[in-house]
């Protein structure tokens, strides 16, 4: 994932997407 500080919106969106991927990955690894 390329997170270059070009416009602040892109960086913010990249952080949101990355945290969402981490959160969903943690939820999938948890036994439901």
PyMOL commands that set and color helices and strands:
alter all, ss='L'
color gray80, all
select helices_A, chain A and resi 8-29
alter helices_A, ss='H'
color red, helices_A
deselect
rebuild
show_as cartoon
